[in-house]
């Protein structure tokens, strides 16, 4: 499969403790949140590259015109299958 990269503007935030522990109890390990000001900037990608790391998107949350991408570092995934859109 071919991977295509494109740049978008995003605010990087940490995961709140409540969200982190709730996700951990369900078997997920969210590590970082990317907030895009315009939800149209997200086109269903599975991966985010930031600061020389690759993150797998675990879930998204749309709030008005923004969208949050909740992600985990792919280096900590042991059985991940990485696919691109």
C-alpha positions as CSV (number, residue, x, y, z in Angstrom):
1,X,0.0,0.0,0.0
2,X,1.1,3.5,-0.7
3,X,1.3,6.0,2.1
4,X,0.6,9.7,1.3
5,X,1.4,12.5,3.8
6,X,-0.1,15.9,3.9
7,X,0.1,18.7,6.4
8,X,-2.6,20.2,8.5
9,X,-2.6,22.6,11.4
10,X,-3.5,21.1,14.8
11,X,-3.2,21.9,18.5
12,X,-1.5,19.2,20.5
13,X,-3.0,18.5,23.9
14,X,-2.5,15.9,26.6
15,X,-5.1,13.3,27.5
16,X,-7.0,14.1,30.7
17,X,-6.6,11.7,33.6
18,X,-10.3,10.7,33.6
19,X,-10.3,10.0,29.8
20,X,-7.0,8.1,30.2
21,X,-8.2,5.8,33.0
22,X,-11.6,5.2,31.4
23,X,-9.8,4.2,28.1
24,X,-7.3,2.0,30.0
25,X,-10.1,0.1,31.6
26,X,-11.4,-0.7,28.1
27,X,-8.0,-1.9,26.8
28,X,-7.0,1.3,25.1
29,X,-3.9,3.5,25.8
30,X,-4.5,7.1,24.6
31,X,-1.4,9.2,24.8
32,X,-2.0,12.3,22.8
33,X,-4.8,14.5,21.5
34,X,-4.6,16.5,18.2
35,X,-7.3,19.1,17.8
36,X,-8.0,20.3,14.2
37,X,-9.8,23.6,14.0
38,X,-11.8,22.4,10.9
39,X,-13.2,18.9,10.9
40,X,-13.0,19.0,7.1
41,X,-9.2,18.7,7.5
42,X,-9.6,15.1,8.7
43,X,-10.2,12.7,5.9
44,X,-10.4,9.4,7.8
45,X,-6.7,8.8,8.2
46,X,-5.6,6.0,10.5
47,X,-2.1,7.5,11.4
48,X,-0.6,10.8,12.4
49,X,3.1,11.7,12.2
50,X,4.3,14.3,14.7
51,X,7.8,15.0,16.1
52,X,9.3,12.0,14.2
53,X,6.7,9.6,15.8
54,X,3.9,7.7,14.2
55,X,0.6,7.7,16.2
56,X,-2.4,5.4,15.5
57,X,-5.8,7.2,15.8
58,X,-7.9,5.4,18.4
59,X,-11.0,7.5,18.1
60,X,-12.3,10.9,16.9
61,X,-14.7,13.4,18.5
62,X,-16.3,16.2,16.6
63,X,-17.2,19.3,18.5
64,X,-18.9,22.0,16.4
65,X,-16.4,22.8,13.6
66,X,-13.4,21.2,15.5
67,X,-12.4,17.5,15.5
68,X,-10.3,15.8,18.2
69,X,-8.1,12.9,17.2
70,X,-7.2,10.7,20.2
71,X,-4.1,8.6,19.4
72,X,-1.5,6.3,20.8
73,X,2.2,5.8,19.9
74,X,2.5,2.9,17.4
75,X,5.8,1.9,19.1
76,X,3.8,0.6,22.1
77,X,1.4,-1.4,20.0
78,X,2.5,-5.1,19.9
79,X,-0.1,-6.6,17.6
80,X,-1.1,-3.6,15.5
81,X,-1.8,-3.8,11.8
82,X,-1.1,-0.4,10.3
83,X,-3.1,0.5,7.3
84,X,-3.3,3.8,5.4
85,X,-6.2,5.5,3.7
